[in-house]
Each structure stands twice: as structure tokens, then as C-alpha cells.
Amino acid sequence: MHCRAINFCITPLSESLPPVFGILVAVLALTIIEVPITIQIYLYVLNDLFKLGNLVYLLFVI
């Protein structure tokens, strides 16, 4: 019952909005989700490169 009421409120609202707005919201949501993941991946890669660099440095020093 509660879900149906919420659905009933949201559906007319989303149908009244232009489709472009919906697309923009979807893109924005994806961007907000993707950015932290991308940053984490970059940090992992940089961390690995840093460790590799240290290893190579140690090998050359020894």
C-alpha cells in the first residue's frame, strides 16, 4: 500500500518532466557513481607503480 502510494506520486512527476531531463539525471547519477570508483582504480594503480618503483630502486641500490 505504501509503495503503491509512493509510486503513484513519482510516476506522474517523472512523466511530466521532459525526457532530456531524465537523461541528464541518469548521466549525473552515473557520473557520481563512476568518479569515486575511477579515483580508487587510479589510486590502486599508482600505489602498485610506487611499490614497483621502490622494488626496482632497492634492486639497483643493492
PEPEHU-V527436 format. One record per helix or strand of 3 or more residues. SS is the DSSP state (alpha for helix, beta for strand). FROM is the first residue (numbers start at 1). TO is the last residue. If there is no record, write none. Layout:
<<SS & FROM & TO> <SS & FROM & TO>>
This chain:
<<alpha & 2 & 16> <alpha & 19 & 61>>
